[in-house]
């Protein structure tokens, strides 16, 4: 069971990485996504934007000022990571 979960997780990470490369996301964007995903599993790509917990959107060029969302703990936490 643990082995199956680990395999599924690794597959999801590889698929996400492949999507980012095919969408033309910068290396910085890909690295930021991986960094956020280590801490917050609920993050995904929406075109070239990173969506975290369905609340925070980080648009290119993936800087603190590009983090948009409802003011609160989720937004401030994501900004700290960025």
MARBA-3410 file (N, C-alpha, C, O; in Angstrom, 1 decimal):
82
0.8,-1.2,0.0,0.0,0.0,0.0,0.9,1.3,0.0,0.6,2.2,-0.8 ~ 1.9,1.3,0.9,2.8,2.4,0.9,3.5,2.6,-0.4,3.8,3.7,-0.9 ~ 3.9,1.4,-1.0,4.7,1.4,-2.2,3.8,1.9,-3.4,4.3,2.7,-4.2 ~ 2.5,1.5,-3.4,1.6,2.0,-4.4,1.4,3.5,-4.3,1.3,4.2,-5.3 ~ 1.2,4.0,-3.0,1.1,5.5,-2.8,2.3,6.2,-3.3,2.1,7.3,-3.9
3.5,5.7,-3.0,4.7,6.4,-3.4,4.8,6.4,-4.9,5.2,7.4,-5.5 ~ 4.5,5.3,-5.6,4.5,5.3,-7.0,3.5,6.2,-7.6,3.8,6.9,-8.6 ~ 2.3,6.3,-7.1,1.3,7.2,-7.6,1.7,8.7,-7.4,1.6,9.5,-8.3 ~ 2.3,9.0,-6.3,2.8,10.4,-6.0,3.9,10.7,-7.0,3.9,11.8,-7.5 ~ 4.8,9.8,-7.2,5.9,10.1,-8.1,5.4,10.3,-9.6,5.9,11.1,-10.3
4.4,9.5,-9.9,3.8,9.6,-11.3,3.1,11.0,-11.4,3.3,11.7,-12.4 ~ 2.4,11.4,-10.4,1.7,12.7,-10.4,2.7,13.8,-10.6,2.5,14.8,-11.3 ~ 3.8,13.7,-9.8,4.9,14.8,-9.9,5.5,14.8,-11.3,5.7,15.9,-11.8 ~ 5.7,13.7,-11.9,6.3,13.6,-13.2,5.3,14.2,-14.3,5.8,14.9,-15.2 ~ 4.1,13.9,-14.1,3.1,14.4,-15.1,3.0,15.9,-14.9,2.8,16.6,-16.0
3.0,16.4,-13.7,3.0,17.9,-13.5,4.2,18.5,-14.1,4.1,19.6,-14.8 ~ 5.3,17.9,-14.0,6.6,18.5,-14.5,6.5,18.5,-16.1,6.9,19.4,-16.7 ~ 6.0,17.4,-16.6,5.9,17.3,-18.1,4.9,18.4,-18.6,5.2,19.0,-19.6 ~ 3.8,18.6,-17.9,2.8,19.6,-18.3,3.5,21.0,-18.3,3.4,21.7,-19.3 ~ 4.3,21.3,-17.3,4.9,22.6,-17.1,5.9,22.8,-18.3,5.9,23.9,-18.9
6.6,21.8,-18.6,7.6,21.9,-19.7,6.9,22.1,-21.1,7.3,23.0,-21.9 ~ 5.8,21.3,-21.3,5.1,21.5,-22.5,4.3,22.8,-22.6,4.1,23.3,-23.7 ~ 4.0,23.4,-21.5,3.3,24.7,-21.5,4.2,25.8,-21.7,3.8,27.0,-21.8 ~ 5.5,25.6,-21.6,6.5,26.6,-21.8,6.8,27.4,-20.5,7.1,28.6,-20.6 ~ 6.6,26.8,-19.4,6.8,27.5,-18.1,8.3,27.6,-17.9,9.1,26.7,-18.2
8.7,28.7,-17.4,10.2,29.0,-17.1,10.7,28.0,-16.1,9.9,27.4,-15.3 ~ 12.0,27.8,-16.1,12.6,27.0,-15.1,12.4,27.5,-13.7,12.2,26.6,-12.8 ~ 12.3,28.8,-13.5,12.1,29.3,-12.2,10.6,28.9,-11.7,10.4,28.6,-10.5 ~ 9.7,29.0,-12.6,8.3,28.6,-12.3,8.2,27.1,-11.9,7.5,26.8,-11.0 ~ 8.9,26.3,-12.7,8.9,24.9,-12.4,9.5,24.6,-11.0,9.0,23.8,-10.2
10.6,25.3,-10.7,11.3,25.1,-9.4,10.4,25.6,-8.3,10.3,24.9,-7.2 ~ 9.7,26.7,-8.5,8.8,27.2,-7.5,7.7,26.2,-7.2,7.3,26.0,-6.1 ~ 7.1,25.7,-8.3,6.0,24.7,-8.1,6.5,23.5,-7.3,5.8,23.1,-6.4 ~ 7.7,23.0,-7.6,8.2,21.9,-6.9,8.4,22.2,-5.4,8.1,21.4,-4.5 ~ 8.9,23.4,-5.1,9.1,23.8,-3.8,7.8,24.0,-3.0,7.7,23.5,-1.8
6.8,24.6,-3.6,5.5,24.7,-2.9,4.9,23.3,-2.7,4.3,23.1,-1.7 ~ 5.0,22.5,-3.7,4.4,21.1,-3.7,4.9,20.3,-2.6,4.2,19.4,-2.0 ~ 6.2,20.5,-2.2,6.8,19.8,-1.1,6.1,20.1,0.2,5.9,19.2,1.1 ~ 5.6,21.3,0.4,5.0,21.7,1.6,3.5,21.6,1.5,2.8,21.2,2.5 ~ 2.9,22.0,0.4,1.5,22.1,0.2,1.1,21.2,-1.0,1.4,21.5,-2.2
0.6,20.0,-0.8,0.3,19.0,-1.8,-0.8,19.5,-2.8,-0.9,19.1,-3.9 ~ -1.7,20.4,-2.3,-2.8,20.9,-3.1,-2.4,22.0,-3.9,-2.8,23.2,-3.7 ~ -1.6,21.8,-4.9,-1.2,22.8,-5.9,-1.2,22.2,-7.3,-0.9,21.0,-7.5 ~ -1.6,23.0,-8.3,-1.6,22.5,-9.7,-1.4,23.6,-10.6,-1.3,24.8,-10.3 ~ -1.2,23.2,-11.9,-1.0,24.2,-13.0,-2.3,24.5,-13.6,-3.2,23.7,-13.7
-2.5,25.8,-13.9,-3.6,26.3,-14.7,-3.0,27.1,-15.8,-2.7,28.3,-15.6 ~ -2.8,26.5,-16.9,-2.0,27.1,-18.0,-0.6,27.4,-17.4,0.1,26.5,-17.0 ~ -0.1,28.7,-17.4,1.2,29.0,-16.8,1.1,29.5,-15.4,2.1,29.8,-14.8 ~ -0.1,29.5,-14.8,-0.2,29.9,-13.4,-0.2,28.7,-12.5,-0.6,27.6,-12.8 ~ 0.3,29.0,-11.3,0.3,28.0,-10.2,-0.9,28.3,-9.3,-1.0,29.4,-8.8
-1.7,27.3,-9.1,-2.9,27.5,-8.2,-2.7,26.7,-7.0,-2.5,25.4,-7.0 ~ -2.7,27.3,-5.8,-2.4,26.7,-4.5,-3.7,26.7,-3.7,-4.3,27.7,-3.4 ~ -4.1,25.5,-3.3,-5.3,25.3,-2.4,-6.6,26.0,-3.0,-7.4,26.4,-2.2 ~ -6.7,26.1,-4.3,-7.8,26.8,-4.9,-8.0,28.2,-4.5,-9.1,28.8,-4.7 ~ -7.1,28.8,-3.8,-7.2,30.1,-3.2,-6.2,31.1,-3.7,-6.5,32.3,-3.8
-5.0,30.6,-4.0,-3.9,31.5,-4.3,-3.4,31.2,-5.8,-3.2,30.1,-6.1 ~ -3.3,32.3,-6.6,-2.8,32.1,-7.9,-1.5,32.9,-8.1,-1.4,34.0,-7.7 ~ -0.5,32.2,-8.6,0.8,32.8,-8.8,1.1,32.8,-10.3,1.1,31.8,-11.0 ~ 1.1,34.0,-10.8,1.3,34.2,-12.3,2.8,34.5,-12.6,3.5,34.9,-11.7 ~ 3.2,34.2,-13.8,4.6,34.6,-14.2,4.8,36.0,-14.0,3.9,36.8,-14.3
5.9,36.5,-13.6,7.2,35.8,-13.5,7.4,35.2,-12.1,8.6,35.0,-11.6 ~ 6.4,34.8,-11.4,6.5,34.0,-10.1,7.2,34.7,-9.0,8.1,34.1,-8.4 ~ 6.9,36.0,-8.8,7.5,36.8,-7.7,6.4,37.0,-6.7,5.2,36.7,-6.9 ~ 6.8,37.5,-5.5,5.8,37.8,-4.4,4.7,38.6,-4.9,3.5,38.4,-4.5 ~ 5.0,39.7,-5.7,3.9,40.6,-6.1,2.9,39.9,-7.1,1.9,40.5,-7.4
3.3,38.7,-7.6,2.4,38.0,-8.6,1.5,37.0,-7.9,0.8,36.3,-8.5 ~ 1.5,37.0,-6.5,0.7,36.1,-5.7,-0.7,36.8,-5.5,-0.7,37.9,-4.9 ~ -1.7,36.3,-6.0,-3.1,36.9,-5.9,-4.0,35.9,-5.2,-3.9,34.7,-5.4 ~ -4.9,36.5,-4.4,-5.9,35.7,-3.7,-6.5,36.5,-2.6,-6.1,37.6,-2.3 ~ -7.4,35.8,-1.9,-8.1,36.4,-0.8,-7.1,36.6,0.4,-6.4,35.6,0.7
-7.0,37.8,0.9,-6.1,38.0,2.0,-6.4,37.1,3.2,-7.5,36.9,3.6 ~ -5.3,36.5,3.7,-5.5,35.5,4.8,-4.3,34.7,4.9,-3.2,34.9,4.4 ~ -4.4,33.6,5.7,-3.2,32.8,6.1,-2.7,32.0,4.9,-1.5,31.9,4.7 ~ -3.5,31.6,4.0,-3.1,30.9,2.8,-2.2,31.8,1.9,-1.1,31.4,1.5 ~ -2.7,33.0,1.6,-1.9,33.9,0.8,-0.6,34.3,1.5,0.4,34.3,0.8
-0.6,34.6,2.7,0.6,35.0,3.4,1.6,33.8,3.5,2.8,34.0,3.3 ~ 1.1,32.6,3.7,2.0,31.4,3.7,2.7,31.2,2.3,3.9,30.9,2.3 ~ 1.9,31.3,1.3,2.4,31.1,-0.1,3.5,32.2,-0.4,4.5,31.9,-1.0 ~ 3.2,33.4,0.0,4.1,34.6,-0.2,5.4,34.3,0.5,6.5,34.6,0.0 ~ 5.4,33.7,1.7,6.6,33.4,2.4,7.4,32.4,1.7,8.7,32.5,1.6
6.8,31.4,1.1,7.5,30.4,0.3,8.1,31.0,-0.9,9.3,30.7,-1.3 ~ 7.4,31.8,-1.6,7.9,32.5,-2.8,9.0,33.4,-2.5,9.6,34.0,-3.4
END
